[in-house]
Amino acid sequence: MAFAQLALQAVEFTHPGMTAALFSDLTVQFPAGWTGIVGPNGAGKTTLLKVVTGDLAPQSGTVTTRGLALYVAQRTDDAPEQFEDFIWAPDATVLKARLRVSEDWPERWDTLSHGERKRAQIAVALWREPAVLALDEPSNHIDADARRLLLEALREFAGVGLLVSHDRGLLDELCGQCLILDPPVAVLRPGGVTAAMEQQESEEESARHTNEVMRRTETRLQAEAQRRRVIADQKSSAARGSKSKKIPIHDHDGRAMRNLAKVSGKDAYAGKMVAQMNQKAGKVAKERAALTVKKRYETGIWVDGASFLPRDTLLRLPATSLPLGGGRQLHLPELEMGGRSRIALKGANGLGKSTLLRHLLTHLQVPAEKLVSVPQEISAEDSRALLDSIKRLPNDELGRVMITISRLGSRPARLLESALPSPGEVRKLLLALGIVRGPHLIVMDEPTNHMDLPGILCLEEALADCPCAMLLVSHDEAFLEKITETDWLLTRDESGDTQLQIYK
């Protein structure tokens, strides 16, 4: 591996059609080891990875790298470059074994699970020994065992690594620092994502407190200035009244003259105090304006209009078997799903979760407009089409969708300006569109994949309170534990076939 180097100097990037930069004047030098790239969906995490690896050119500034720089995409549509070379390379044997990549995978790429594809992507990238490696959601789709293998492999990477992930544990275990993106600002913070976010929250809370103290001080000074202005006006009126009186001709000792001078002096002093109060209030206002206070957005979703299906049964299927390829079978018992079911579909990669899900979706007794179905992956072409269709919605429905998007942690204005939403934003769009139409059933394949950390927490809260039925396919045990009530577990038997077992 060549000596690793990655530095950005005054880099600015704006996508065509956007009114504001994703990042501006970004100057940072990345050390060897892993740096987490953290921020909400649409903040520019994927864009930054593509800029540093040369897939995108910034509008201004410079990116300095030394050695090979590789970007490993979120999407798993296509086999990685040099996959065939990797499969037959003598020096790839250890990586193939470690990440369990089979020699027949290039020929049957279309039949691989997304988890298997993700392992292949990362294996090929590590084999190529880049000096700079930018990984976009590497733990998407993979089960717990594959995640452990991935973590061990990534720990041995000796170059400059940039890691975008919704997996808080992975970021904490690998990263020595995190770059927090909040367009157009980017701040490099020490530690994993937990430490970085705690530091950011502490600073934001301190800024909010300081802002509130300064606001109260400014208000008090303005009120005092107004009070003194009233006093000054009263004394000025008194002074004018005194000036209108003639000095008696027999005022030999000048008493009236002295009294007039006293009134005039008090008038001038009161005016001076008003000016001082205004000056102090203006100084506080200027300091407050220079203070950066991050806006807080309301989170959590009330699934307005969602309801239980009037009848008790959404699905009833007899026991059957489905082909999985390679002569393997998926054996199913009798299956039933009610209007109040909360089902978690679990199992290791390659056991047939996606096959089963496709089978279930073709037999559901749910009106199409009352079904929210979010697949594991959505192509770039379909993502563009979805965003275009949402932009054409009637204003009232578009408004409800955008409010839901906002409460999932994304900024609607930035999303509507984009030509291609990020995979995480696409998932939020599909979910938001279904939610505002009042679903009877929500089906999500790997619901936390591609989602940012705030979005996952909002999604968890929304689904936990949702009054409709749910079927969630996920490796995220903590997420499922808070939402579902019944487990459909896929396991492999001694013959190599898959069995579905049901636990309540």
Secondary structure, 3 states (H helix, E strand, C coil): CCCCEEEEEEEEECCCCCCCCCEEEEEEEECCEEEEEECCCCCCHHHHHHHHCCCCCCCEEEEEEECCEEEECCCCCCCCCCHHHHHHCHHHHHHHHHCCCCCCCCCCHHHCCHHHHHHHHHHHHHHCCCCEEEEECCCCCCCHHHHHHHHHHHHCCCCEEEEECCCHHHHHHHEEEEEEEECCEEEEEECCHHHHHHHHHHHHHHHHHHHHHHHHHHHHHHHHHHHHHHHHHHHHHHHHHHHHCCCCCCCCCCHHHHHHHHHHHHHHHHHHHHHHHHHHHHHHHHHHHCCCCCCCCCCCCCCCCCCCCCCCEEEEECCEEEEEECCEEEEECCEEEECCCEEEEECCCCCCHHHHHHHHHCCCCCCHHHEEEECCCCCHHHHHHHHHHHHCCCHHHHHHHHHHHHHCCCCHHHHHHCCCCCHHHHHHHHHHHHHHCCCCEEEEECCCCCCCHHHHHHHHHHHHHCCCEEEEECCCHHHHHCCCCEEEEEEECCCCCEEEEEEC
